[in-house]
Amino acid sequence: MGKTKLFFLLAVLTLILVFSVAVVCGQCGQQVSDEDKIDVERTEPGNNGEPLPFEPEQPDQPEGGDQAPTVNLTVVMGPNLSEADNVCFYRVQAETTGLPEPKIEWSKDDSKGAWGKDTAQVNLTEGQSYTLTCTVTNTEGTAQASITLEWGCD
C-alpha cells in the first residue's frame, strides 16, 4: 500500500473515531425529562412529617474562611531501643488544624522526613533528653507545642 493510501486510511479512521466519541459524549449531556426525575423529600423526627428543603452537607468551616493553626503532639512510638546502634528512639506525631493547611516545622527529625511531614523521630543516646518543638504556620498565624523526651530504654 502506498504512503498516500495509508495516510488517507488513517485520516478516515481518525474522523470516524472523533465522530464516535462526539456522539457518545453528546448523550452524556442529554437533558432529563421531568417524568424521569425522582422527587426526594427530607424529613426530621418531631417535624410532623413536614418535608424540609434539601441542603447538601457542607464541610465544617469557620464563617470567616481562614483559621489560625493549632498543634497537639502525641508519642506514637517509643521509647524503643535500636540494639544495632544502642539508640533509644521516639516517634512523635503532630495533629494540626487551620485553614489554609499549616506548614509543619520540627526542631529535630532524625528520620529526615521518612515518616511524613507530620511525624518526627528523635534518637537519644543513654542518659540524654531532648525537648522536641513543633511549629505550625499558615497565613493566619503560628502555633507551637513541645514535648520532652528522655532515655527510657533498658
Buried (B, 14 or more C-beta within 10 A) or exposed (E): EEEEEEEEEEEEEEEEEEEEEEEEEEEEEEEEEEEEEEEEEEEEEEEEEEEEEEEEEEEEEEEEEEBBBBBEBEBEEBBEBEEEEEBBBBBBBBEBBBBEEBBBBBBBBBBEEEBEEBBBBBBBEEEEEBEBBBBBBBEBBBBEBEBEBEBEBE
